[in-house]
Amino acid sequence: MTAVTAQPAPAGPSAQPTVRRLIVYTLLFLLVVVAAIGLSGLLGRVLDVREVLARSDTSGMARSLAFTLVGGPFAALLWRVVWRRLDEDAERSSLAWGLYLAGVSAVSLLTFATALITTATSLIDGRWLPQQLSTGLVWLGVWLWHRWMSRHATKSPSRLTTLPTVIGHVYGLVIGVGGAVTTLTVLLDEAITGVAGAVTLGDPWWMPALTSLAWAIGGAAIWWWHWVRDDGRRLSTGLADVALIVVGILGAGIVALGGVGTIVFVALRLGFGRTDPIAQLVDPLDAAIAAASIGALVWSYHRGIARARSDAVRYAARLVTAGVSMAATATGIGVIVNATLAALAPTLVESDPRTLLFGGISSFVVGAPLWWIVWRPTADEPGRAGSTGRRVYLIAVFGLSAIVALITLLVIGFRLFEFLLGDVSGGSLVDRVRAPTGLLVATLLVAGYHFGVWRRDRATLAAIAPARERTIGRVLLVTGGDADAQSRAIDEATGAAVTVWMRAEPESADSDAADPGPGAEQLARALNGVTGTTVLVLAGPGERVEVVPLLGGRRLRGR
């Protein structure tokens, strides 16, 4: 009799390398931070010899020595082990390596930039901050070290390579715009207060201007380094597009609209409600002009960048702008309703509702025209009815409207019961509920309009759908790739309902990227001319597509 030896089953992908990398890179990150803190503390003492001689901070000295002499060698040893393993392709292409470099690069950039700019501003004020300088120098070294690793010829990461660039130009843009707005505000304040005859006391007016200018220059330098030198403006990744839309379009649009709205508000008060001194009326004008000009400049620049990107990015920029202007318009409507009710209701304290009314009018006047231009409510755009960006936009509007409506109803209910229970400290019933009522009215108008848009889009899609001949009733998709994208492609090509079955084949342990499978074009070509109530589609591996029309099935009785 021949003996049969059982063969072990092939092992599936192991989680051990992933867990090991997670632990190792997390520990390395912590050790690098500890060593940098210790080195910056020691260097700060070297730069501040007079202060060291005048005090005896033994605990601080002991902490810096421990962090440097204990954390530093362990960090160097662990880094050496990690660096040697990066000769393997699996290590270099791991997600943990890319995340580690991106995380340390971001932390070191934010730390050294903030510390060095703070050092520069302290010198302008006549103060010497050696600890800030030492922190900036040490973390600058950490940033340069990890930048060298991220650009190494054979050991640089193959994943998340653009994340530090995106973080860098976003951070530089934010602090640069903030510094520029503050600088321009100080200059305009000096000019306006000089015209209004106001007297300022304290430090010279140019001192805060130079301080904020240092932040503007530092932010501009960081932004230029990552946006121009590292060619961040040409990145076409999803994260880069999101950063462009959120910071360059949404953030800049909010700043610009807020500034323009404040300018209109000041103009209305100067023209129709001059009850306060002119110096008090024009007080917010300097910051408003600065925000409007800088915000519009940044928004216009990034809008031009978005126009050179894909159609999805261009439409996303348009939707974001429409959302900001719609929020401004709705806010104006809510404040106008609030001011109208305030004029009708008796109040405990003498107040002028015109100021509130001017605020609502200014917000509406600024937001409504921009919304009309960007959203184009009268334009016929049937091609946009089923787009992903439009659906996401409508869902976001409905979700936010539901949250705001629920909160305002709770506030109105609370105020109503408070009044009915005899609380006389809050004024009349109208005065209690006028603010949430105005917000509720604006929310209902926004939700009602967009509900009409949603119904019109559904009608447009329903009118287009019959034109597509449906020759397949149901598709059974068996795939190991991107099931969502393939399902959408089959739905667009046939209009059939799609049921997805994922393959049970294990992926290779050395592979970090899954096989995406055939694309939309391959699936549409394979299904062209196929008819049947139920069709089986075998997608993958690679671009392989097999289509099997099924006649039906019957259940056999088992034993």
C-alpha positions in Angstrom: 0.0 0.0 0.0 1.3 3.4 -1.0 1.4 6.0 1.8 -0.2 9.3 0.9 1.3 12.4 2.5 -1.1 15.3 3.1 0.1 18.6 1.5 -0.4 21.8 3.5 -2.9 24.2 2.0 -1.5 27.3 0.4 -1.2 30.1 2.9 -3.2 33.2 2.4 -1.9 36.7 2.7 -0.3 37.3 6.1 -1.0 40.3 8.2 2.3 40.0 10.0 4.3 42.4 7.7 1.6 45.1 8.0 1.5 44.9 11.8 5.3 44.9 12.0 5.5 48.0 9.8 2.8 49.8 11.8 4.6 49.2 15.0 8.1 50.0 13.7 7.2 53.2 12.0 5.0 54.4 14.8 7.9 53.8 17.2 10.3 55.5 14.9 8.1 58.5 14.6 7.8 58.8 18.4 11.6 58.4 18.8 12.4 61.1 16.2 10.0 63.5 17.9 11.5 62.8 21.4 15.1 63.2 20.1 14.2 66.5 18.3 12.6 67.9 21.5 15.7 67.0 23.5 18.1 68.5 20.9 16.1 71.7 20.7 16.1 72.0 24.4 19.9 71.6 24.6 20.5 74.0 21.7 18.2 76.6 23.3 20.3 76.5 26.4 23.5 77.0 24.3 21.9 80.0 22.6 20.8 81.5 25.9 23.9 81.4 28.0 23.0 84.4 30.2 19.7 82.9 31.1 21.3 79.5 31.9 23.8 81.2 34.2 21.0 83.1 36.0 18.8 80.0 36.8 19.1 76.4 37.8 16.4 74.5 35.9 17.7 71.0 36.7 14.4 69.2 35.7 14.4 70.8 32.3 18.0 70.1 31.7 17.5 66.5 32.8 14.6 66.1 30.4 16.6 67.4 27.5 19.5 65.2 28.2 17.3 62.1 28.6 15.4 62.8 25.4 18.7 63.4 23.5 21.0 60.7 24.9 18.3 58.0 25.2 15.8 58.7 22.5 18.4 59.9 19.9 20.5 56.6 19.8 17.4 54.4 19.8 16.0 56.5 16.9 19.3 56.2 15.0 19.4 52.4 15.6 15.8 51.8 14.5 16.2 54.0 11.5 19.3 52.1 10.5 17.3 48.8 10.6 14.4 50.3 8.6 16.7 51.9 6.1 18.4 48.5 5.3 15.1 46.8 4.8 14.0 49.4 2.2 16.1 47.6 -0.4 13.1 45.2 -0.7 10.3 46.4 -3.1 7.6 45.3 -0.6 9.0 47.6 2.1 9.4 50.5 -0.2 5.9 50.2 -1.7 4.3 49.7 1.7 1.7 52.2 2.9 3.4 52.6 6.3 6.6 53.9 4.8 4.8 56.6 2.8 2.6 57.5 5.8 5.7 57.8 8.1 7.5 60.2 5.7 4.4 62.3 5.1 3.6 62.5 8.8 7.1 63.5 9.9 7.5 65.9 7.0 4.2 67.6 7.9 5.0 67.9 11.6 8.5 69.1 11.1 7.4 71.7 8.5 4.7 73.1 10.7 7.0 73.2 13.7 10.1 74.7 12.2 8.2 77.3 10.1 6.1 78.4 13.1 9.2 78.6 15.3 11.4 80.5 12.8 8.6 83.0 11.9 7.9 83.5 15.6 11.6 84.2 16.1 11.6 86.8 13.3 8.6 88.6 14.8 10.1 88.6 18.2 13.2 90.3 16.8 10.9 92.9 15.3 9.4 93.5 18.7 12.9 93.8 20.3 12.7 90.4 22.1 15.1 87.5 21.9 13.5 84.0 22.0 16.4 81.5 21.8 14.2 78.5 22.5 12.0 79.3 19.4 15.2 79.6 17.3 16.6 76.3 18.5 13.3 74.5 17.9 13.1 75.9 14.4 16.7 74.9 13.5 16.4 71.4 14.9 13.1 70.7 13.2 14.4 72.2 10.0 17.1 69.6 10.1 14.5 66.9 10.6 12.5 68.2 7.6 15.6 68.3 5.4 16.6 64.8 6.5 13.2 63.3 5.6 13.0 65.3 2.4 16.3 63.6 1.4 14.8 60.2 2.2 11.6 60.9 0.3 13.7 61.7 -2.9 16.2 58.9 -2.6 16.9 57.1 -5.9 16.3 53.6 -4.6 14.5 53.8 -1.2 12.0 56.6 -1.7 8.3 55.5 -1.1 6.2 54.6 -4.1 2.9 55.5 -2.4 1.7 58.8 -0.9 4.6 60.6 -2.6 2.7 63.8 -3.2 1.1 64.1 0.3 3.9 66.2 1.8 3.7 68.6 -1.2 0.0 69.1 -0.8 0.2 69.6 2.9 3.1 72.1 2.5 1.5 74.3 -0.1 -1.8 74.3 1.8 -0.1 75.3 5.1 1.9 78.0 3.3 -1.1 79.4 1.6 -3.2 79.6 4.8 -0.6 81.4 6.9 0.5 83.5 4.0 -3.1 84.7 3.3 -3.6 85.3 7.0 -0.5 87.4 7.3 -1.3 89.3 4.1 -4.8 90.1 5.3 -3.5 91.3 8.7 -0.8 93.4 7.1 -3.2 95.1 4.7 -5.7 95.6 7.6 -3.1 97.5 9.6 -2.1 99.7 6.7 -5.8 100.5 5.9 -6.6 101.1 9.5 -3.8 103.7 9.7 -5.1 105.4 6.6 -8.8 105.3 7.6 -8.2 106.4 11.2 -6.0 109.2 10.0 -8.8 110.4 7.7 -11.4 110.0 10.5 -9.2 111.8 13.0 -8.9 109.0 15.5 -6.0 108.8 17.8 -4.2 105.5 18.5 -2.1 104.9 21.6 0.6 102.3 22.4 3.1 100.8 20.0 3.8 102.5 16.6 1.3 101.4 13.9 4.0 99.9 11.8 5.1 97.4 14.4 2.1 95.0 14.0 2.4 95.6 10.2 5.9 94.3 10.2 5.0 91.4 12.4 2.2 90.2 10.2 4.3 90.9 7.1 6.8 88.4 8.5 4.1 85.7 8.6 3.0 86.7 5.0 6.5 86.4 3.7 7.1 83.1 5.5 3.9 81.6 4.3 4.5 82.8 0.7 7.9 81.2 0.8 6.6 77.9 2.0 3.8 78.0 -0.6 6.2 78.8 -3.4 8.6 76.0 -2.4 5.9 73.3 -2.6 3.6 74.9 -5.3 6.3 76.0 -7.8 9.6 74.4 -7.0 8.1 71.0 -6.1 5.6 71.4 -9.0 2.5 71.0 -6.7 0.5 73.1 -9.2 0.6 70.2 -11.7 -0.4 67.4 -9.4 -3.6 65.7 -10.6 -4.2 63.3 -7.7 -7.5 63.2 -5.8 -6.0 64.7 -2.7 -4.5 67.6 -4.7 -7.9 68.3 -6.3 -9.6 68.3 -3.0 -7.1 70.7 -1.5 -7.5 73.0 -4.5 -11.3 73.0 -4.1 -11.5 73.2 -0.3 -8.7 75.8 0.3 -8.3 77.7 -2.9 -12.0 77.9 -3.9 -14.1 77.4 -0.8 -11.8 79.0 1.8 -10.9 82.0 -0.4 -14.5 82.4 -1.5 -15.7 82.6 2.1 -13.0 85.2 2.9 -13.8 87.3 -0.1 -17.6 87.2 0.3 -17.3 88.0 4.0 -15.2 91.0 3.2 -17.5 92.3 0.4 -20.5 91.8 2.6 -19.0 93.8 5.4 -18.1 96.6 3.0 -21.7 96.8 1.8 -22.9 96.7 5.4 -20.7 99.7 6.3 -21.9 101.6 3.2 -25.5 101.0 4.2 -24.9 102.2 7.7 -23.1 105.3 6.5 -25.8 106.1 4.0 -29.0 105.3 5.9 -28.2 104.6 9.6 -25.6 107.1 10.7 -26.5 107.0 14.4 -23.0 106.4 15.7 -19.7 108.3 15.2 -18.1 107.9 11.8 -14.9 106.4 13.4 -17.1 103.7 15.0 -19.0 103.0 11.7 -15.9 102.6 9.6 -14.1 100.5 12.2 -14.6 97.1 10.4 -13.9 98.6 7.0 -10.1 98.1 7.0 -10.4 94.3 7.7 -13.2 94.0 5.2 -11.3 95.6 2.3 -8.2 93.5 3.1 -10.2 90.3 3.3 -12.2 91.1 0.1 -9.1 91.9 -2.0 -6.8 89.1 -0.8 -9.6 86.6 -0.8 -10.7 87.5 -4.3 -7.1 87.4 -5.6 -6.5 83.9 -4.2 -10.0 82.7 -5.4 -9.4 84.0 -8.9 -5.9 82.4 -9.1 -7.2 78.9 -8.0 -10.2 79.2 -10.2 -7.9 79.6 -13.2 -6.0 76.5 -12.0 -9.2 74.5 -11.7 -10.2 75.4 -15.3 -7.1 73.6 -16.5 -8.0 70.4 -14.6 -10.6 67.8 -15.5 -14.3 68.5 -16.1 -15.1 67.0 -12.7 -12.8 69.4 -10.9 -14.1 72.4 -12.9 -17.7 71.5 -12.0 -16.8 70.9 -8.4 -15.3 74.4 -8.2 -18.5 75.8 -9.6 -20.6 73.8 -7.1 -18.5 74.9 -4.2 -18.8 78.6 -5.3 -22.5 78.1 -5.7 -22.8 76.6 -2.2 -20.9 79.5 -0.6 -23.0 82.1 -2.4 -26.2 80.2 -1.6 -25.2 80.2 2.1 -24.7 83.9 2.0 -28.0 84.4 0.3 -29.9 82.2 2.8 -28.2 84.0 5.7 -29.3 87.3 4.3 -32.9 86.1 4.0 -32.9 84.8 7.5 -31.5 88.0 9.0 -34.0 90.1 7.0 -36.9 88.0 8.4 -35.4 88.4 11.9 -35.1 92.2 11.5 -38.7 92.5 10.2 -40.0 90.6 13.2 -37.8 92.7 15.5 -39.4 95.9 14.1 -42.9 94.4 14.8 -42.2 93.1 18.3 -41.8 95.2 21.5 -38.4 94.6 23.1 -37.2 95.0 26.7 -34.2 97.1 25.6 -34.3 100.0 23.2 -32.7 98.8 20.0 -32.6 99.8 16.3 -33.5 96.9 14.0 -32.0 98.8 11.0 -28.6 97.6 11.8 -29.8 94.0 11.8 -31.7 94.7 8.5 -28.6 96.2 6.9 -26.7 93.1 7.8 -29.2 90.9 6.1 -29.5 93.1 3.0 -25.7 93.2 2.6 -25.4 89.4 2.8 -28.3 88.9 0.3 -27.0 91.6 -2.1 -23.5 89.9 -2.2 -24.6 86.3 -2.3 -27.6 86.3 -4.6 -26.0 87.7 -7.8 -23.0 85.4 -7.5 -25.3 82.4 -6.9 -27.3 83.3 -10.0 -24.3 83.7 -12.2 -22.6 80.5 -11.0 -25.5 78.2 -10.5 -27.4 79.3 -13.7 -30.9 78.4 -12.6 -32.4 79.2 -16.0 -29.8 77.3 -18.0 -30.8 73.9 -19.4 -28.0 71.4 -18.5 -29.4 67.9 -19.0 -25.9 66.5 -19.1 -25.3 67.5 -15.5 -28.5 65.8 -14.1 -26.9 62.5 -13.3 -23.4 63.7 -12.5 -21.8 62.5 -9.2 -20.8 66.1 -8.2 -24.3 67.3 -8.6 -25.8 64.4 -6.6 -23.3 64.9 -3.8 -24.1 68.7 -3.7 -27.8 68.1 -3.5 -27.3 65.4 -0.7 -25.1 67.9 1.2 -27.7 70.6 0.9 -30.6 68.3 2.1 -28.5 67.0 5.0 -27.4 70.4 6.2 -31.0 71.8 5.7 -32.4 68.9 7.8 -29.9 69.6 10.6 -30.5 73.3 10.7 -34.3 72.9 10.5 -34.2 70.4 13.4 -32.1 72.7 15.6 -34.2 75.7 14.9 -37.5 73.8 15.6 -36.0 72.7 18.9 -35.1 76.3 19.8 -38.5 77.6 18.7 -40.2 74.9 20.8 -38.0 75.7 23.8 -38.8 79.4 23.5 -42.5 78.8 23.1 -42.8 76.5 26.1 -40.6 78.9 28.1 -43.1 81.7 27.3 -46.1 79.6 28.1 -44.7 78.6 31.4 -44.6 82.2 32.5 -41.0 83.3 32.1 -41.1 87.1 31.6 -37.4 87.7 31.4 -37.0 87.0 27.7 -39.5 89.6 26.3 -42.4 88.9 24.0 -43.0 85.7 22.2 -42.1 87.2 18.8 -38.9 88.6 20.2 -38.0 85.2 21.6 -38.5 83.2 18.4 -37.6 85.8 15.7 -34.0 84.7 15.2 -34.7 80.9 14.8 -37.8 81.7 12.8 -35.7 83.7 10.3 -33.2 80.8 10.0 -36.0 78.3 9.6 -37.6 80.3 6.8 -34.3 80.6 4.9 -33.6 76.9 5.4 -37.0 75.8 4.1 -36.6 78.1 1.0 -33.2 76.5 0.3 -34.5 73.0 0.8 -37.6 73.6 -1.2 -35.7 75.0 -4.2 -33.2 72.2 -4.2 -36.0 69.6 -3.9 -37.4 71.0 -7.1 -34.0 70.7 -8.7 -33.7 67.1 -7.6 -37.2 66.3 -9.0 -36.3 68.0 -12.3 -33.1 65.9 -12.5 -35.0 62.7 -11.9 -37.4 63.7 -14.7 -34.5 64.4 -17.0 -32.9 61.1 -16.3 -36.2 59.3 -16.8 -36.7 61.0 -20.1 -33.3 59.9 -21.3 -33.5 56.4 -20.0 -36.2 55.0 -22.4 -34.0 56.1 -25.4 -31.5 53.4 -24.3 -32.7 50.0 -25.5 -32.7 47.5 -22.6 -31.7 44.1 -24.0 -30.6 42.6 -20.6 -32.8 42.3 -17.6 -30.2 41.4 -14.9 -26.4 41.1 -14.8 -24.5 38.8 -12.4 -21.0 40.3 -12.1 -18.2 38.2 -10.8 -15.0 40.2 -10.3 -12.0 40.7 -8.2 -11.4 44.3 -9.2 -13.2 47.6 -8.7 -16.7 46.4 -8.4 -18.3 49.8 -7.9 -16.8 51.2 -11.1 -17.6 48.1 -13.1 -21.2 48.1 -11.8 -21.6 51.7 -12.9 -20.1 51.0 -16.3 -22.6 48.0 -16.8 -25.5 50.1 -15.7 -24.6 53.0 -18.1 -24.1 50.5 -21.0 -27.2 48.3 -20.5 -29.5 49.9 -17.8 -29.7 46.4 -16.2 -29.8 45.7 -12.5 -26.4 44.5 -11.4 -25.6 41.9 -8.7 -21.9 41.7 -7.6 -20.1 38.5 -6.6 -16.5 39.0 -5.5 -13.9 36.4 -6.4 -12.6 34.2 -3.5 -9.1 34.1 -5.0 -6.6 35.5 -2.5 -4.3 38.3 -3.5 -0.5 37.9 -3.5 1.0 38.9 -0.2 3.7 40.9 -1.9 1.1 43.0 -3.8 -0.1 46.2 -2.3 -2.3 47.3 -5.3 -5.3 45.2 -6.3 -6.0 44.4 -10.0 -8.6 47.0 -11.1 -10.0 44.6 -13.7 -11.4 45.7 -17.1 -12.5 49.2 -17.6 -15.8 50.7 -18.7 -14.9 50.6 -22.4 -14.0 46.9 -22.3 -17.2 46.0 -20.5 -19.4 48.0 -22.9 -17.8 46.4 -25.9 -18.2 42.9 -24.5 -21.9 43.5 -23.7 -22.7 45.2 -27.0 -25.4 43.1 -28.8 -25.9 40.7 -25.9 -29.5 39.9 -25.0 -31.1 37.8 -22.2 -33.0 38.0 -19.1 -30.0 37.2 -17.0 -26.4 37.5 -18.1 -23.3 36.3 -16.3 -20.2 38.6 -16.6 -16.8 37.3 -15.5 -14.5 40.3 -15.2 -10.8 39.9 -14.8 -8.1 39.2 -14.2 -6.6 42.0 -16.2 -8.8 43.3 -19.0 -10.4 39.8 -19.6 -14.2 39.8 -19.9 -16.4 36.8 -20.5 -20.1 37.2 -21.0 -22.4 34.2 -20.6 -26.2 34.6 -21.3 -28.2 32.4 -19.0 -31.5 30.7 -19.9 -32.7 30.2 -16.3 -32.2 27.8 -13.5 -33.9 25.0 -11.7 -33.4 23.6 -8.3 -32.3 19.9 -8.1 -33.2 17.9 -5.1 -30.1 16.9 -3.1 -29.5 13.8 -1.1 
